[in-house]
Amino acid sequence: MNWVDFVVIAALFQCLVFSIFVGRARMRYGVKAPAITGNEMFERIYRVHMNTLELLVIFLPSLYLAAKYWSPTLMATIGAVYLVGRVVYFRAYVREPASRSLGFGLSALPTLVLLSASLLGLLVATLK
């Protein structure tokens, strides 16, 4: 499970870094809290962070549950794709929001695979 734990810690650090980027963007673009609108570049960075938080809530438990029933190394590898996808998503969304599809797919698909693997693993274990 060490690789799974590593991916989880990396995902949490990644989210933390994205939140730091939001704080820096607030200062750079003059968007005072609690406002979340007012500058398009700030809004892009903010949306990446919020989308990451939204997906993280599903990703983390799915990763742990899938690793409980299937190869932890394989599940961690799938989780690593999520991490790469988030970076691709961040870079694309900040550059041009319409180009975010690849990064979103590289994040959402692994999450869906992990969630599905969790359910399948539970069903298999229950029927034994």
Secondary structure by P-SEA (a helix, b strand, c coil): caaaaaaaaaaaaaaaaaaaaaaaaaaaaccccccccccaaaaaaaaaaaaaaaaaaaaaaaaaaaaacccaaaaaaaaaaaaaaaaaaaaaaaaccccaaaaaaacaaaaaaaaaaaaaaaaaaaac
